[in-house]
Amino acid sequence: MNKFAAYIQISFKQSFQYKWTFAMTLATQPILLFINMALFRSIYDYNGVDTLKGYSFEQMIWYFTSYMLVLSFVWNNTANQIARKIITGDLSMDLLRPVSLFQNLMARSIASRLIAIMMDFIPGLILYSIIIPPEFLTVQSLLTFAVVVIPAFLLNYLFNYLLGITAILIQNNASLLSVVNLLAAFTGGAFIPLEFFPSSVNRIFDFLPFKYIIYWPIQFLLNKQPDTDWMVGKVLLVQLGWIAGLYVVYRIVWRKLLSKFGDAGG
């Protein structure tokens, strides 16, 4: 545990050298926010409605803003990092480190998310609240968001780790990563609220992990769930189930793929 904490500290210092890269998101998001405000104001006015699929104008604007805020917590580049290590041969050196590759990359992901929270989430939440005050936002909704977004990070990390190690089998998995990431964003509600899909389609999405990474953290931040206590428990249960399941898959698949990697590398 001490080694893992030390890796987080080292990774934090390394990532902090690129802190202004994180701040670029904060600089560009207000532009997208104003574009969304103009677009959805026209849509709401044209239809003569105050709500659309259960979203007020304010909540609809914040839905897309909240997606970027959620990414401050859950985003990671683990799949690409692993694929690059396998292609370049750096994986062999990583396997000799005192901390496993799984822990090493998780430490880097945690460090980068800590910086993103400081440079993107907190300033962004303040800035966006000034532009369009979120009357729906409460202390409870923020706390509930924090409760579900942490396991969302773990779930997304495990998924990306499993996706990354496919490079051991197929060498260059760039196309696979692109397709799966697009699918994850689509079914997770990154492009459009899932309420716009038919209920039959949403039932399919319920069996995928992605809405528990993106959609549900957004919902709790928007304070859209009337039965909050029950929904929090249900979402957490599903998230923990996916985390446990993917971790077991990772342990099994990693051993088998590592043996193949060892055979190929001599």
N, C-alpha and C positions, 0 to 999 in steps of 0.2 A: 504493500500500500504506500509506503514511503517513497519507493522508486516511482510509482505511478504519479504521486503528487509532485515529485521532482520533475518528471517529464512534462506535466501540465505547466509548471512554473517556467521551465526552459522554453517550451513551445509558446507560452504567453509572451515572453520577452522577444522571441524571434518574430512572432506575428505582429507585435506592437510596432515593429519597425515599419510596417506597411499600414499603419493606422489610418492614413489619409485615403487609402484605397477603400476602406470601409466607409469613410465619410462621403465618398462620391455618391453613394446611394441616397444619403440625406440631401445632397444637392440637387439630384435629378427628380426625386419623388414628388416635390411640390408641383413641378411642371405637369406630371401625369395626373396629379390630384386635380388641378384646375381643368385639365382636358376632360376628365371623368365628370367633373361637376357640370361643365357645359353640355356634355353629351347626355347625361341622365336627366338634367333639368329639362332638356328638349323632349326626351322620351316621356317623362312624367306629365309635362304640360300637354303634350300631344294627346295622350290617353286620358287626360283629365282625372288623374287618380292621385291619391296621397300615398298609397302603398302599392308595391309591385311584388307579387309572390311573397307577401308578408314582410317586405322590407320597406321602411320609410326611405325617403330620399337621402336623409342623413345616414342611415344604416347602409344603404346601397353604396354610397361613396366610401364609407369606412370599411366596407367589405373588402374592397380591392386594396385599400391602404393597409388594412389589417393583415392581408396576405404577406406584404413586405415585412410587417412587424413580426409575424410568425416565423418568417425565414431567418430573422435575426437569431432565433433560438434553435431552429431545427436544421438549417442548411449545413451540408458538409460535402466535401469533394473526395470522399474516401474511395469511391469506385474508380475514379480517374487516377488517383494516386497509386492504388494497388496495380492497376493495369499498366501504368507507366513503369513501376518497379519491376514487373514481370518482363516487360518488353526489353528494358535496359539491362536486366540482370541484377539490379540492386536488391532484389528480394533476398538473394543468397546472403548478403551482408546483414540485412535486417533480421534474418532468422538467428543470427549469432548474438544479437543484443540481449542484455539481461532482462529486458521487458519485451513481452511478446508483441508481434506486429499489431495484433488486435488492440492491445492496451496502448501501444505507441500512437497509433492513428486516432484512437479515441481521445488521448490526451491532447493531441493537436486540434481535434475538432472542438473539444471543450474550451481550449484556450482561445480559438478563433471566435467561438460564440460569446465568450465573456467580453471580448473586445467589441464584437458586433452589438451586444446589449448596451455597452457604454457609448459607442459611437453612432449607432443607428437607432436602436429601440427607444432609449430614454429621450434623446434629443428629438427624434421623430415624433414620438407620442406628444411631446410638448408643442412642437411646431405645428403638427396637423390639428391639434386641439385649438390652437389659436386661429387657424384658417377656417375650420368648420367645427365649432364646439360640439363634442359628443355628449349630448344630454343623457344618453342611455348609459354612459360609462359610470360605474360605481366602484367602490373599494372592493365589494364582494365579487364583481365580475372580473376585476383585475386579479384577485386572489385565486378565483376559480380557473382563470386562464393560466396562471402560474402552475397550478396543480396538474393540469392536463398537458401543458406544453413540454414539461420535462420528460415524461415518458414518451412523448411524441419525438423528442430528440433521439432518445435511445432506440426507438423503433426505426426511425429513419437511418440512423447509423448502422444498425444491424442489416437492414435491407441493402444499403449501399455497399457494405462490406461483402455480403454474399454476391452482389452483382459484380463487384470488382474482381473477385477471385475466379470468375468464369474465364478470365484471360489465361489462366493456366491451361485450360482446355482448348480455347479457340484463338489463342495468341492475341490478335487484334480484335477487341470487343467494342470498338468505338461506335459502330452502327447499333449494336445491341443496347449500349448505354443510352444513346440518343432516343431510340424508340421507347424504351422502358421509362425513361425520365419524362417523355412526353405523355405517355399513358398515365404515369403516376400523377402528374400535374392535372391532367384532364379529369381523371376519376376522383381526385382529391378536392376538386372545387377551386383550383387556382385560376381558371379562365372565366368561369361563370358559376354563380351559386347553384348548388345541386338541386334546389327547388325548381329550377327551370327544366329539369329532366323529368320524364314520366316516372311514376312510382315504381313501375316494373324495372326500369333501368336502375333506380336508386336501390332497389332490393339487391341487385347484382353488386353494386358498389359496396353494400354492407358487408360483403364477404371478402373485400379487399382491404388492405391495411391503410390505404392512402388517405381516406377521409378522416381517419383518426390522427393523421399527421398534420393535415392542413385545415379541413373543413370544421372539425369540432373545436379546435382551439379558437378559430375565428368566431364561431357561434357564441362561445362563452365570453369572449372579449366584447362582442356586440350586445351581450346580455339578452339574447333572443330566446332563452329557454325558461319557460315559466316554472317548470318542475326541476329546478336546478340541482337540488340535492340528489334526486333519483338519477338524473341524467349524468351527473358527475361520476357517480358510482358505476353506472353502466359503461360509460366511456372508458373509465380507468380499468375496469375489469377486462374489457376487450383489448385495450392497449397492452396490459400486462400479459394477457393470453398470447397476443402476437409476439411480444418480446420474448417470452419463454419459449414459444414454438420456434422462432427464428434462431434463438441462441442454440437450441438443441440441433437444429439443422446445420448451423455454422460449425458446431463441434464435430459432427459426423462428416460433413462435406470437407471441412478443412483437413482432417486426417487423411482422407482418401486422395484429395487433390495434392496434398503435400508429398505423399508417396510418389505420385506421378511426376511432380516437379523434381523430386530427388532423383528419380530414375532418368529423367531427361537431362538433368544437369550433371549426372555422374556422381 
